[in-house]
Amino acid sequence: MGVAKLTDQNTIVPESKYARVERERRYLLQDLPEGLSRADHHFQITDNYLTGTRLRIRKVRDPKTNKWVVKFTQKFAPNPADLSRTIITNIYLNAIEAETLAIFEANEIRKNRYRFKFQDRQFSVDMFLGDLFGLVLAEVSFETDEEMDNFPSPPFAVADVTNNEIFTGGRLSELTFEDIRKEIERNGLLRRNVG
């Protein structure tokens, strides 16, 4: 008798009391919003998306303290047509655990994340580095669906790209800024030129 092989058809993923719904809007920006500069306090983030999975290892470094937080994350949209609502589960790792998981093949994204308050809302503004240098995205989170559904795009946003799959982390990890520029032009996302 052979060993049963795991497949998507025979693997059940039960609801988890550890997972939570994350509600976010994502915006394409020309640059950092007015009032925010590259010299402002930020966090350095490295995301490694494990190839072929919904998993990532995120390392967050605070340059002021040189302290790190490392998270092993599963994140996915239960409805692929609505990327504003995702299910996210985080496990915090110590250095040995992070090093052990680093053996997996992964696509990397590097970015600097700035916190930006606008109209009583906390935004995360990401300036991408490396192959995605030139891309700037902002995200804002919500507690309820109603709150998110009624939120207007901020004036510093060029386009709402929440439901554009190409602007999700897992997809971005496979692309370059030139790929993104072509997508922006193809979809007419800009009111003005990027970069």
Secondary structure, 3 states (H helix, E strand, C coil): CCCCCCCCCCCCCCCCCCCEEEEEEEEEECCCCCCCCCCCCCEEEEEEEECCCCEEEEEEEECCCCEEEEEEEEEECCCCCCCCEEEEEEEEECHHHHHHHCCCCEEEEEEEEEEEEECCEEEEEEEECHHHCCCEEEEEEECCHHHHHCCCCCCCEEEECCCCHHHCHHHHCCCCHHHHHHHHHHCCCCCCCCC
